[in-house]
């Protein structure tokens, strides 16, 4: 129950940022590359976005309320959408067309992962190899959708 309350509190904190009424937080910040052109912005501390190598067209938003938050696109990753609140969303290799949303956890798409939608709260979700067109919704390492052969989940912060 304590871990669920922590995830819920992170969501409330993110909403407070959006409304401009955020209270005290240890690492309050927001960073993004909303156009996917490699030109990012950053306000406050604790949040970062990066696009390196041949990565291009990746749209990113990182919001830090209670801890560090980051998005990362590297290698030949292209045309992905990455959102992280107090967590990490990352793509690498030839990953393309994926949507990753992370709250207080870690979500990655690597290799030739294409067209996947991964939503992860408090756990670790990975799309690897040739994961294509799968949808994964996971909370604290428990998959709430059918598991794909190329998508794995584990408890992460909840375990």
N, C-alpha and C positions, 0 to 999 in steps of 0.2 A: 504494500500500500504506500509506503514511503517513497518508493521509486516512481510510482504512478503520480503521486503528488508533485514530485520534482519535475516530471515531464509536463504536467499540467501547469506548474508555475512558470516554466520556460515559455509555454504558449501564451500565457497571460502577459509575460514580460515583452514578448514580441509584439503583441497587440498594443501594449503601452507605448512602444517605440513608434509604431505606425500612427498613433494618435498624438504623439509629442508630449506624453505625460509620464514618461518613464521615471520611476523612483530610483532608489539606490541600487546599484549593481556593481559587481567587481570588475567587469570588463566590458562595459557598454560600448557598442560600436556597430557600424554597418559599412559594408563594402560591396561594390558591385561592378559588373560590366554588362549592362543591360542590353547593349546593341550587339555584343559578340565581336566587337572590333579590336579587342585588346586594350582599349582605353578604359581604365578602371577608375573608380572614385572610392574614397574612404573617409568616413567621419567617425571620430572617437577612436577607441582602441579595442583590440581583441578580435577584430574581424579582418579577413584578408581574402583576396581573390587573385588567382594567377593563371596565365595562359602562356605556355612555353613550347619550345620546339616548333613543329609545323602545325600545332593546334590552331584552329580558326573557326569563327562563327559560333563559339560557345558562349551562351548567355548565363551569367552567374550573379547570385545574390547571397551574401553571408551576413547573418545577424548574430551579434554576440550580446547576450544578456547576463548570464551567470558564469560563462566560461568561454574559452577561445572557440572561434568558428571560422571555417575556411572552405573555399572551393578551389579546385585545381583541375586544369585541363593540360595534358601534355602529350608528347608524341605526335601522332597524326589525328588525334581526336577532333571531331568536327560536328558542328550543329547540334550540340547537346544543351540541355537546360539544367542548371545546377542550383539548388537552393539548400542552404544549411543554416539551422538555428542551433547555436551551441553544439555544433558537431562538424563533420567533414563530409563533403560530397566531392568525389574525384573521378575523372575519366582519364584513360591513357590508352596507348596502343592505337588501334584503328576504330575505337568505339565511336559510333555516330548515331545521331537522332534519338538519343536516350534522354529521359527525364528522371532526375534523381532529386528526391526531397528527403532531407535528414533533419530530425530533431533529437538532440542529445545522443548521437550515435555516429556511426561511420557507414557510408554507402559508397561503393566503387563499381565501376564498369570498366573492364579491361579487355584486351585482345580484340576480337572482331564483334563485340557486343553491339547490336544494332536495334533501334526501335523499341527498347524496353522502357517500362515505367516502374521505377522502384521507389516506394515510400516506406521509410524506416523510422521508427521511434524507439530510441534507447538501446538498440542492438547494433549488430554488424551485418550488413547485407552486401553480398558480392555477386556481380554478374561477370562471368568469365567465358573465355573461349568463344563459342559461336552462339551465345544466347541471343535469340532473335524474337522480337515481338512479344515478349512475356510481360506480364503484370505481376508485381510482387508487393504485397502490403504486409509489413511485419512490425510487431510490437514486442520489445524486449526479447528478440530472438525467436519468437513464435510466429510462424508464417500463417497469416489469415487467408491466404489465397493458395491455390495449387502450386506446389513446388515444381520448378523447372529443373531439368537435369544440369543446367549451367548456372543456376542461381542458388546460393546457399545463404542461410541465416544462422546467427549465433547470438547468445545473450548480450555480449559486449558489456556495456555499463550496467545493465540490469542483473548480470550474473555474478 
